[in-house]
Amino acid sequence: MIERVIELLKANKAISGWKLNSEHTESVELFFIKKVLDMNRGKKVSRLTLTVYVDFEENGKAFRGSSSARLHPTLSDDEIAGTIERLSFAAKLVKNPVYPLAVLSSIKPAETSSNLGEKPLEQWIPGFYKAIYENDIYDKGGVNSAELFLNRTSTRVVNSEGVDISYCGCSGTLEFITTWKETGEEIELYRNLDFSNFDPGYISSEVAHMIRECKNKASAKLTPAVTSMPVLLTGTPVKEFFSYYYNQADANAVYNKLSTLKPGDNVQGKALGDRVSIVLDPAMEGSIYSAPFDGDGFPLVKVDLYADGVLRQNWGNLRFSHYLNTPPTGNISNFQVKGGSKSEVELRQSSYLELLAFSDFQMDSLTGDFAGEIRLGYYCDGKNRIPVTGGSLSGNIKKVHQNMFLSSELQQDNNFIGPKTILLNGASIAGAE
């Protein structure tokens, strides 16, 4: 079908350029209740998206408009031609400054891999089942339900500038709920794991961790009202915390005045603690976002984003990088934060409040404000460490990152590799007591 669409695009003289994004996805989906398979299904889905670009002038200013639509595989040539006409008309209503499309490049893109591609997806199911339920061995709690999705996707990007690239990638998602009941109310916790490699040790350890945390939450006390106490963030909230630096460096955010960062800026000022160093890695092993090209067909390579708190360069696609007159990096979703100067043991040497799970921990990429309702944490008075729940955390990254410390130990959460734990001074805690 792609070849038919291309011929019809070439025949239309009203458009200035075009891009076709094709995806063919084969998937296996399984749904478990307790340890019993409740439903399984497989599907094959094809998506073809056409983007049309039209260049025009208005009042002496040059613009490039664009419009996109999904093309159904059953469309006739006349229907495709009609869609192109409608997209061409819609594109003239979009007044973006002119920007380039991807062109053929000599840049060697990142090489990505996934062991899920080594055999048919359904042959991985027994290994996943064993890994999920290997540590579900308790009477009072365990895995209440689980959903597993495995995907293999073939991607092709073709445009009017001669780009024609193809690659294949695999991904998986495991969603599960753990429960525990001592007396009274049953406790439950939710976890989502995204991955591109089958790593049974990682899956079984994450399930065991969630069962253990569920058990601890069942005996948790109310979070005390504390002041002037260091706060430790551990696990999944750490990724959201560091997303501030990633999003602030986005050329899109800078162009739209959502960020003022430019290369050479020291984002942390005179830091007393650890400084932030971040690398964008399009070939990060285990990430579902690893790819050799972005959606424009632009080749992706590693990018040094921050070094010791200083922004090295903005990242962004062709359009917004062109607007800022900076070298384009393409859209890279994987970011790795360098470990810090202290071990987790050193970060826990004195009194602290350690927070592991929130109902919804959020970081505002514009203001730097962060907040979340505490679902599980640990309060340590210097001697005793007890599980706590309730209350909330709030603060602003600009007020805490000058005096924060990062663990030397690292964790991976899909497209993020970074410290397992960070220590913050100056965050606010509203206790539940």
C-alpha positions as CSV (number, residue, x, y, z in Angstrom):
1,M,0.0,0.0,0.0
2,I,2.9,2.4,0.8
3,E,4.0,2.3,-2.9
4,R,0.5,3.3,-4.0
5,V,0.3,6.2,-1.6
6,I,3.7,7.4,-2.7
7,E,2.7,7.5,-6.3
8,L,-0.4,9.5,-5.4
9,L,1.6,11.9,-3.3
10,K,4.0,12.5,-6.2
11,A,1.1,13.3,-8.4
12,N,-0.2,16.0,-6.1
13,K,1.5,19.3,-7.0
14,A,-0.2,21.3,-4.1
15,I,2.0,19.7,-1.4
16,S,5.6,20.6,-0.5
17,G,6.6,17.4,1.2
18,W,5.3,14.3,3.0
19,K,6.1,11.5,5.5
20,L,4.8,8.0,5.9
21,N,5.1,6.2,9.3
22,S,4.3,2.5,9.0
23,E,4.0,0.1,12.0
24,H,3.1,-3.6,12.0
25,T,2.7,-5.0,15.5
26,E,2.3,-8.7,16.5
27,S,1.3,-9.1,20.1
28,V,0.5,-11.8,22.8
29,E,-1.7,-10.7,25.7
30,L,-2.4,-12.8,28.9
31,F,-4.6,-12.0,31.9
32,F,-4.1,-13.9,35.2
33,I,-6.3,-14.0,38.3
34,K,-4.2,-15.3,41.2
35,K,-2.1,-18.0,39.5
36,V,-4.8,-19.0,37.0
37,L,-4.8,-17.9,33.3
38,D,-8.2,-16.2,32.9
39,M,-7.8,-15.1,29.2
40,N,-5.2,-15.0,26.5
41,R,-5.3,-13.6,23.0
42,G,-3.1,-12.6,20.2
43,K,-3.4,-9.9,17.5
44,K,-1.8,-8.3,14.6
45,V,-2.2,-4.6,14.0
46,S,-1.0,-2.4,11.1
47,R,-0.9,1.3,11.2
48,L,0.0,3.7,8.4
49,T,0.1,7.4,9.2
50,L,0.5,10.0,6.5
51,T,1.8,13.5,7.2
52,V,1.5,16.2,4.5
53,Y,3.5,19.4,4.5
54,V,2.5,22.6,2.6
55,D,4.8,25.7,2.3
56,F,3.1,29.1,1.8
57,E,3.6,32.8,2.4
58,E,1.4,35.3,4.2
59,N,2.1,39.0,4.5
60,G,5.7,38.3,3.4
61,K,6.3,35.6,6.0
62,A,7.1,31.9,5.0
63,F,5.3,29.1,6.8
64,R,5.2,25.4,6.7
65,G,1.9,23.8,7.7
66,S,1.4,20.1,8.3
67,S,-1.5,17.7,8.9
68,S,-1.7,14.0,9.6
69,A,-4.2,11.1,9.2
70,R,-4.3,7.4,9.5
71,L,-4.8,5.5,6.3
72,H,-6.9,2.3,6.4
73,P,-5.5,-0.6,4.3
74,T,-8.8,-1.0,2.4
75,L,-8.8,2.6,1.0
76,S,-9.0,2.9,-2.8
77,D,-6.8,5.1,-4.8
78,D,-9.6,7.7,-5.1
79,E,-10.1,7.7,-1.4
80,I,-6.4,8.1,-0.7
81,A,-6.2,11.0,-3.2
82,G,-9.2,12.6,-1.4
83,T,-7.4,12.2,1.9
84,I,-4.3,13.9,0.6
85,E,-6.4,16.8,-0.7
86,R,-8.1,17.2,2.7
87,L,-4.7,17.1,4.5
88,S,-3.3,19.6,2.1
89,F,-6.1,22.0,2.8
90,A,-5.8,21.5,6.6
91,A,-2.0,22.1,6.4
92,K,-2.6,25.6,5.0
93,L,-4.3,26.5,8.3
94,V,-1.2,25.7,10.3
95,K,1.3,28.6,10.5
96,N,4.5,27.1,11.7
97,P,7.8,28.8,10.7
98,V,9.6,26.8,8.0
99,Y,11.7,23.8,9.2
100,P,13.5,21.0,7.3
101,L,12.5,17.4,7.0
102,A,14.9,14.5,7.6
103,V,17.3,13.7,4.7
104,L,19.6,10.8,3.9
105,S,22.4,10.9,6.4
106,S,25.9,9.3,6.8
107,I,25.5,9.2,10.6
108,K,25.6,5.6,11.9
109,P,22.6,5.2,14.2
110,A,22.7,3.4,17.5
111,E,22.4,-0.4,17.4
112,T,19.5,-1.8,19.4
113,S,18.7,-5.3,20.4
114,S,16.1,-7.4,22.3
115,N,16.2,-11.0,23.3
116,L,12.5,-11.2,22.8
117,G,13.1,-11.3,19.1
118,E,15.1,-14.5,19.3
119,K,12.0,-16.7,19.1
120,P,8.2,-16.5,18.7
121,L,6.5,-14.5,21.4
122,E,4.3,-17.3,22.7
123,Q,7.4,-19.4,23.5
124,W,8.3,-16.9,26.2
125,I,5.1,-17.4,28.1
126,P,6.2,-20.3,30.4
127,G,9.4,-18.4,31.4
128,F,7.4,-15.3,32.3
129,Y,4.8,-17.3,34.3
130,K,7.5,-18.9,36.3
131,A,9.2,-15.5,37.0
132,I,6.0,-13.8,38.0
133,Y,4.9,-16.5,40.5
134,E,8.2,-17.8,41.7
135,N,8.1,-15.8,45.0
136,D,4.3,-16.0,45.4
137,I,4.6,-18.5,48.3
138,Y,2.8,-16.9,51.2
139,D,-0.6,-17.6,52.8
140,K,-1.5,-14.1,53.7
141,G,-0.7,-12.4,50.4
142,G,0.8,-12.5,47.0
143,V,0.0,-11.7,43.4
144,N,-3.8,-10.9,43.2
145,S,-3.8,-10.4,39.4
146,A,-1.4,-9.8,36.5
147,E,-1.5,-8.8,32.9
148,L,1.3,-9.5,30.5
149,F,1.7,-7.9,27.0
150,L,4.4,-8.9,24.6
151,N,4.9,-7.0,21.3
152,R,7.1,-7.3,18.2
153,T,6.9,-4.2,15.9
154,S,8.3,-3.5,12.5
155,T,8.7,0.2,11.7
156,R,9.3,1.9,8.4
157,V,9.7,5.7,7.8
158,V,9.6,7.1,4.3
159,N,9.6,10.8,3.3
160,S,9.8,13.0,0.3
161,E,13.5,13.8,0.9
162,G,14.6,10.3,0.1
163,V,14.6,8.8,3.6
164,D,13.5,5.2,3.7
165,I,14.5,3.4,6.8
166,S,13.2,0.2,8.5
167,Y,13.9,-1.5,11.9
168,C,12.3,-4.0,14.2
169,G,11.9,-3.8,18.0
170,C,10.3,-5.8,20.8
171,S,8.6,-4.7,24.0
172,G,6.7,-6.0,27.0
173,T,4.6,-4.7,29.8
174,L,3.7,-6.5,33.0
175,E,1.0,-5.0,35.3
176,F,0.3,-6.7,38.6
177,I,-1.4,-6.1,41.9
178,T,-0.1,-7.6,45.1
179,T,-2.2,-7.9,48.2
180,W,-1.7,-8.8,51.9
181,K,-4.0,-9.2,54.8
182,E,-3.0,-9.6,58.4
183,T,-6.2,-8.5,60.2
184,G,-8.9,-6.1,59.1
185,E,-8.5,-4.3,55.8
186,E,-6.7,-6.0,52.9
187,I,-3.7,-4.0,51.5
188,E,-2.9,-3.8,47.8
189,L,-0.2,-2.2,45.8
190,Y,0.1,-1.8,42.0
191,R,3.2,-2.1,39.9
192,N,3.8,-1.6,36.1
193,L,7.0,-2.9,34.5
194,D,8.0,-2.0,30.9
195,F,10.9,-3.9,29.3
196,S,12.4,-5.0,26.0
197,N,14.4,-7.9,27.3
198,F,13.3,-11.0,29.2
199,D,15.1,-10.9,32.5
200,P,13.5,-13.5,34.8
201,G,15.7,-12.4,37.8
202,Y,14.5,-8.8,37.5
203,I,10.8,-9.8,37.2
204,S,10.9,-12.2,40.1
205,S,12.8,-9.8,42.3
206,E,10.3,-6.9,41.6
207,V,7.3,-9.2,42.4
208,A,9.0,-10.3,45.6
209,H,9.7,-6.7,46.5
210,M,6.1,-5.6,46.0
211,I,4.8,-8.6,48.1
212,R,7.2,-7.6,50.8
213,E,6.2,-3.9,50.7
214,C,2.6,-4.9,50.7
215,K,3.2,-6.9,53.9
216,N,5.0,-3.9,55.5
217,K,2.2,-1.5,54.5
218,A,-0.3,-3.8,56.3
219,S,1.6,-3.1,59.6
220,A,2.5,0.6,58.8
221,K,1.9,3.4,61.3
222,L,0.7,6.9,60.3
223,T,3.4,9.1,59.0
224,P,4.5,11.5,61.8
225,A,4.7,15.2,61.4
226,V,8.4,15.9,61.0
227,T,10.4,19.0,60.4
228,S,14.0,19.5,59.4
229,M,14.5,15.8,58.6
230,P,16.2,14.5,55.4
231,V,13.9,12.8,53.0
232,L,15.0,9.8,51.0
233,L,13.3,9.0,47.7
234,T,13.8,5.4,46.7
235,G,12.6,3.4,43.6
236,T,10.1,4.6,41.1
237,P,9.6,8.2,42.4
238,V,13.3,8.9,41.5
239,K,12.6,8.6,37.8
240,E,9.9,11.2,38.0
241,F,12.1,13.5,40.0
242,F,14.9,13.5,37.4
243,S,12.4,14.0,34.6
244,Y,12.6,17.8,35.4
245,Y,16.1,18.1,34.0
246,Y,15.2,16.0,31.0
247,N,12.1,18.1,30.1
248,Q,13.8,21.4,30.8
249,A,16.5,20.6,28.2
250,D,13.9,19.9,25.5
251,A,14.2,22.3,22.5
252,N,10.4,22.2,22.3
253,A,10.1,23.6,25.8
254,V,12.7,26.2,25.2
255,Y,11.1,27.4,22.0
256,N,7.7,27.7,23.6
257,K,9.1,29.6,26.6
258,L,8.5,26.7,29.1
259,S,12.2,26.6,29.8
260,T,15.0,29.2,29.7
261,L,17.9,26.7,29.8
262,K,20.6,27.1,27.2
263,P,24.0,25.3,26.8
264,G,26.4,26.4,29.4
265,D,23.8,27.2,32.1
266,N,24.4,25.7,35.5
267,V,21.0,24.3,36.5
268,Q,22.0,23.7,40.2
269,G,23.9,26.8,41.0
270,K,26.5,26.5,43.8
271,A,25.6,22.9,44.7
272,L,26.8,21.7,48.1
273,G,25.9,18.1,47.3
274,D,26.1,15.9,44.2
275,R,25.9,17.4,40.8
276,V,23.7,16.0,38.1
277,S,25.2,14.4,35.0
278,I,22.8,12.9,32.4
279,V,23.4,11.1,29.1
280,L,20.7,10.3,26.5
281,D,21.1,6.8,25.2
282,P,18.9,5.7,22.2
283,A,20.2,2.1,22.5
284,M,19.6,1.7,26.3
285,E,19.3,-2.1,26.9
286,G,15.9,-3.0,28.3
287,S,14.1,0.1,27.3
288,I,11.0,-0.1,25.1
289,Y,11.9,3.3,23.6
290,S,15.3,2.2,22.3
291,A,15.4,2.8,18.5
292,P,18.0,3.6,15.9
293,F,15.8,6.4,14.4
294,D,13.1,8.7,15.6
295,G,9.7,9.2,14.1
296,D,11.1,11.6,11.5
297,G,13.6,9.1,10.3
298,F,16.5,11.0,11.9
299,P,19.4,8.7,13.1
300,L,20.0,8.7,16.8
301,V,23.2,8.6,18.7
302,K,24.3,9.1,22.4
303,V,24.1,12.7,23.7
304,D,25.8,14.2,26.7
305,L,23.0,16.3,28.1
306,Y,24.3,17.5,31.5
307,A,27.8,17.4,33.0
308,D,28.2,18.3,36.7
309,G,25.0,20.3,36.7
310,V,25.8,22.2,33.5
311,L,23.7,21.8,30.4
312,R,25.8,20.7,27.5
313,Q,23.2,21.0,24.8
314,N,19.5,21.0,24.2
315,W,17.9,17.9,22.8
316,G,15.1,17.9,20.2
317,N,13.7,16.9,16.9
318,L,14.6,18.5,13.6
319,R,11.9,21.1,13.8
320,F,12.5,22.7,17.2
321,S,16.3,22.3,17.0
322,H,16.1,24.3,13.7
323,Y,14.1,27.0,15.4
324,L,16.8,27.3,18.2
325,N,19.6,27.0,15.6
326,T,21.1,24.1,17.6
327,P,22.3,20.7,16.2
328,P,19.4,18.3,16.2
329,T,19.6,15.2,18.3
330,G,16.3,13.6,17.3
331,N,13.7,12.5,19.9
332,I,15.5,10.3,22.4
333,S,13.4,9.1,25.3
334,N,16.1,7.2,27.2
335,F,18.1,9.0,29.9
336,Q,20.8,7.9,32.3
337,V,21.7,9.8,35.4
338,K,25.2,9.2,36.8
339,G,25.4,7.7,40.3
340,G,26.4,9.9,43.3
341,S,29.1,10.1,45.9
342,K,27.4,8.1,48.7
343,S,26.2,4.5,49.1
344,E,22.7,3.8,50.2
345,V,24.1,2.7,53.6
346,E,25.7,6.1,54.0
347,L,22.5,7.9,53.1
348,R,20.7,6.1,55.9
349,Q,23.2,6.7,58.6
350,S,21.2,9.2,60.6
351,S,17.5,9.9,61.1
352,Y,15.4,10.2,57.9
353,L,12.0,9.6,56.3
354,E,12.4,7.3,53.3
355,L,9.5,7.2,50.8
356,L,9.0,4.4,48.3
357,A,5.4,4.5,47.0
358,F,3.0,7.3,46.4
359,S,-0.6,7.4,45.2
360,D,0.6,9.6,42.4
361,F,4.0,11.4,42.6
362,Q,4.2,14.3,40.2
363,M,6.9,16.7,39.1
364,D,5.9,19.9,37.3
365,S,8.4,20.3,34.5
366,L,7.7,24.1,34.3
367,T,7.9,25.2,37.9
368,G,9.9,22.4,39.5
369,D,7.2,21.8,42.1
370,F,6.8,18.1,43.2
371,A,4.3,16.5,45.4
372,G,2.7,13.2,46.2
373,E,0.5,11.4,48.8
374,I,2.5,8.8,50.7
375,R,1.4,5.2,50.4
376,L,4.5,3.6,51.9
377,G,7.6,4.9,53.6
378,Y,10.0,4.2,56.5
379,Y,10.6,6.5,59.4
380,C,13.9,6.1,61.2
381,D,14.7,8.1,64.3
382,G,18.4,7.0,64.2
383,K,17.8,3.7,65.8
384,N,14.4,2.2,64.9
385,R,13.0,1.9,61.3
386,I,9.3,1.5,61.0
387,P,6.9,1.4,58.0
388,V,4.6,4.4,57.7
389,T,1.7,5.5,55.5
390,G,-0.4,8.6,54.9
391,G,0.5,12.2,54.8
392,S,2.2,13.9,51.8
393,L,5.5,15.2,50.5
394,S,5.9,18.5,48.7
395,G,8.7,20.8,47.6
396,N,10.4,22.5,44.7
397,I,13.4,21.1,43.0
398,K,15.1,24.5,42.7
399,K,15.1,24.7,46.5
400,V,16.5,21.2,47.2
401,H,18.9,20.3,44.4
402,Q,21.7,22.5,45.7
403,N,22.0,20.2,48.7
404,M,21.0,16.7,47.5
405,F,22.9,13.5,47.4
406,L,22.6,10.6,45.0
407,S,23.3,6.9,45.8
408,S,26.2,5.3,44.0
409,E,24.0,2.2,43.4
410,L,21.9,2.4,40.3
411,Q,18.4,1.1,39.2
412,Q,16.7,0.8,35.9
413,D,13.0,1.6,35.3
414,N,12.4,1.1,31.6
415,N,13.9,4.2,29.9
416,F,15.6,5.5,33.0
417,I,18.8,4.4,34.6
418,G,19.9,6.3,37.7
419,P,20.4,6.3,41.5
420,K,18.3,4.0,43.5
421,T,18.0,6.6,46.3
422,I,18.3,10.3,46.5
423,L,18.6,12.4,49.7
424,L,16.7,15.7,49.8
425,N,17.1,18.5,52.4
426,G,14.4,21.1,52.6
427,A,11.3,19.2,51.4
428,S,8.0,19.5,53.3
429,I,6.2,16.7,55.0
430,A,2.6,16.8,56.1
431,G,2.2,14.0,58.6
432,A,-0.9,11.9,58.9
433,E,-0.9,11.8,62.7
